[in-house]
C-alpha cells in the first residue's frame, strides 16, 4: 500500500536524520598548554581564568558605529573588537530588522571577534585604542576604519577595511617599533562564543560550533562540548578557523603559507574561544611592520564563500549525502534563476525527480494495483481459513505465484527515494538562499508553515491514497491505516515548508500516476474475466 509505504518511508527517514545527518567531527585533539593562545601569559587573565563571569567582563561603553552596504557594526575601543555585527541583507525571523550575527549582550548570545598582539607592552584585546571618529559610513567602494594605540615603546595602527558588496573584512596591524630593542611579536585572532545559542532543536538539528580547514585535514568541525576538558590545537601553514551555524559563518583567514596555530578552548563556564595565532617577522628599532589578514563574516552562500578562501564553501554541510545534496541544490538554484521563485523551483524540481523515478514508481504502483484486484479473493481466503494462519499464508503465496505478483514490489521505489528525500531535507535546512524566501502566503520556505496548511493538505492527500489502495483484510490494521495519515502528518507540521511542499507535490503526482495505473490494471482484469 502506498500509504503504508509512505509510513515506512517517514520512519526510516527519521531514523536516518537522527543518526546520519551532519555531525560534528571529533578530530584528534592535541594539547599544548605552552603554546596555546588562551594560555599565553601575556594575554589578559580573562582567557586563563574559568571563574570569571559569563558576561566575559567586556567593556560596553566606548563603541564606534560603522555602516556599510552589507553591515551594521559596533567596534569597541577596548581591543578594537567587533562586538556587534548585523547583516543588512538578511532579516530576523520575527521582525524586519537586520539579522544579528554577533553580539556582546550574552542574552544568551555572546559572539565577538577579537584580535591583538602578544609581546611586552603590545596591545591585546584588553588594550584601549583611540579613533579619529565615533562613526563611519561607507560612501564609495571602500571604507577604512583606523584605530590607534601608542605608548613609549610602540605605535600600533589597527585598520579595518570594508569593500562594497563583500563580506570580507580586511584586518591589518601596522607596528612601529619606537624602542631600542628588536621585537618579534605574535598576532592572534579569535572568536568568543557562548555554548547555548543557535543550537537548533529535535526537529531542526543544526550545528553551531568551531570549524576549520587545512589542505591536510580538509574541513573539520569541533563542537563546543568537545573542548570542555581538553583544548584543541593544530599547527599548519594554511587554512582558516571560525564559527559556523545554520546559514552563517565567520572565519579568520590568513595569507597562504604563513605558519599558524589553531586553537579552541573553554575559557569560562559555557564560553569558548576559537581562533589562531602566528609569529610575525622581527622588527628592528625604528622600523615598521605591516601584517594583513581578513575576517569573513556573513552568509553561507556559495558565491561569497568560494571567493573568501579554499574550503569555505564546505561550511554548507549536507552530511554524508553531500554527493546527492550538492547536485540537487545546483539544479534547484538553476531552476530558480529561470522562474525567480524558490517555491516554484521546488515544485519543478519535484516534477523532475518524479520523472527520474517514473519507471520504478510505475513498477511499484502496478504491483499495488494488482494487489488491489486480488483484495476480494484474499478476503474470501481469510473467511475460508479463519484463524489458521499457516494455511492462509500458504494459500496467499500460491495465489501470488499464480498471478505472478510480488507483494513486496512496492518497497524498492521507497528505499531508493529515501536518500533523495534526506538530501533535499538538508538542502532546504542548510541553504541560506531559501531563508526568508516567499511562496504564496509562506514568507520563509526554510521554516514551518505558519498556518499549517501544507501539512493539512499532506494529511488529506494521504487519506486519498488510502482509497486508491486495497483495504487491509484485518479491521484493526484498516483502522490503523486510517489513523496513520494524521499521526505522521503531525511530524510535517515541524518540517520546513519547502520540504512539505516538495512531498505534497510528490504525493499529488504519485496519486495521479497510481490512479492511472489502477484504472489500466482494473480494465485488464475485467477483460481477463470477460474471456474466462
Residue, then its C-alpha position, 0 to 999 in steps of 0.5 A: x500500500x502506498x500509504x503504508x509505504x509512505x509510513x515506512x518511508x517517514x520512519x526510516x527517514x527519521x531514523x536516518x536524520x537522527x543518526x546520519x545527518x551532519x555531525x560534528x567531527x571529533x578530530x584528534x585533539x592535541x594539547x599544548x598548554x605552552x603554546x596555546x593562545x588562551x594560555x599565553x601569559x601575556x594575554x589578559x587573565x580573562x582567557x586563563x581564568x574559568x571563574x570569571x563571569x559569563x558576561x566575559x567582563x567586556x567593556x560596553x561603553x566606548x563603541x564606534x558605529x560603522x555602516x556599510x552596504x552589507x553591515x551594521x557594526x559596533x567596534x569597541x575601543x577596548x581591543x578594537x573588537x567587533x562586538x556587534x555585527x548585523x547583516x543588512x541583507x538578511x532579516x530576523x525571523x520575527x521582525x524586519x530588522x537586520x539579522x544579528x550575527x554577533x553580539x556582546x549582550x550574552x542574552x544568551x548570545x555572546x559572539x565577538x571577534x577579537x584580535x591583538x598582539x602578544x609581546x611586552x607592552x603590545x596591545x591585546x584585546x584588553x588594550x584601549x585604542x583611540x579613533x579619529x571618529x565615533x562613526x563611519x559610513x561607507x560612501x564609495x567602494x571602500x571604507x577604512x576604519x583606523x584605530x590607534x594605540x601608542x605608548x613609549x615603546x610602540x605605535x600600533x595602527x589597527x585598520x579595518x577595511x570594508x569593500x562594497x558588496x563583500x563580506x570580507x573584512x580586511x584586518x591589518x596591524x601596522x607596528x612601529x617599533x619606537x624602542x631600542x630593542x628588536x621585537x618579534x611579536x605574535x598576532x592572534x585572532x579569535x572568536x568568543x562564543x557562548x555554548x547555548x545559542x543557535x543550537x537548533x532543536x529535535x526537529x531542526x538539528x543544526x550545528x553551531x560550533x568551531x570549524x576549520x580547514x587545512x589542505x591536510x585535514x580538509x574541513x573539520x568541525x569541533x563542537x563546543x562540548x568537545x573542548x570542555x576538558x581538553x583544548x584543541x590545537x593544530x599547527x599548519x601553514x594554511x587554512x582558516x578557523x571560525x564559527x559556523x551555524x545554520x546559514x552563517x559563518x565567520x572565519x579568520x583567514x590568513x595569507x597562504x603559507x604563513x605558519x599558524x596555530x589553531x586553537x579552541x578552548x573553554x575559557x569560562x563556564x559555557x564560553x569558548x574561544x576559537x581562533x589562531x595565532x602566528x609569529x610575525x617577522x622581527x622588527x628592528x628599532x625604528x622600523x615598521x611592520x605591516x601584517x594583513x589578514x581578513x575576517x569573513x563574516x556573513x552568509x553561507x552562500x556559495x558565491x561569497x564563500x568560494x571567493x573568501x578562501x579554499x574550503x569555505x564553501x564546505x561550511x554548507x554541510x549536507x552530511x554524508x549525502x553531500x554527493x546527492x545534496x550538492x547536485x540537487x541544490x545546483x539544479x534547484x538554484x538553476x531552476x530558480x534563476x529561470x522562474x525567480x521563485x524558490x517555491x516554484x523551483x521546488x515544485x519543478x524540481x519535484x516534477x523532475x525527480x518524479x520523472x527520474x523515478x517514473x519507471x520504478x514508481x510505475x513498477x511499484x504502483x502496478x504491483x499495488x494495483x494488482x494487489x488491489x484486484x486480488x483484495x476480494x479473493x484474499x478476503x474470501x481466503x481469510x473467511x475460508x481459513x479463519x484463524x489458521x494462519x499457516x494455511x492462509x499464508x500458504x494459500x496467499x503465496x500460491x495465489x501470488x505465484x499464480x498471478x505472478x505478483x510480488x507483494x513486496x514490489x512496492x518497497x524498492x521505489x521507497x528505499x531508493x527515494x529515501x536518500x533523495x528525500x534526506x538530501x533535499x531535507x538538508x538542502x532546504x535546512x542548510x541553504x541560506x538562499x531559501x531563508x526568508x524566501x516567499x511562496x504564496x502566503x509562506x514568507x520563509x520556505x526554510x521554516x514551518x508553515x505558519x498556518x499549517x496548511x501544507x501539512x493539512x493538505x499532506x494529511x488529506x492527500x494521504x487519506x486519498x491514497x488510502x482509497x486508491x489502495x486495497x483495504x487491509x483484510x484485518x479491521x484493526x490494521x484498516x483502522x490503523x491505516x486510517x489513523x496513520x495519515x494524521x499521526x505522521x502528518x503531525x511530524x510535517x507540521x515541524x518540517x520546513x515548508x519547502x520540504x512539505x511542499x516538495x512531498x505534497x507535490x510528490x504525493x499529488x503526482x504519485x496519486x495521479x500516476x497510481x490512479x492511472x495505473x489502477x484504472x489500466x490494471x482494473x480494465x485488464x482484469x475485467x477483460x481477463x474475466x470477460x474471456x474466462 
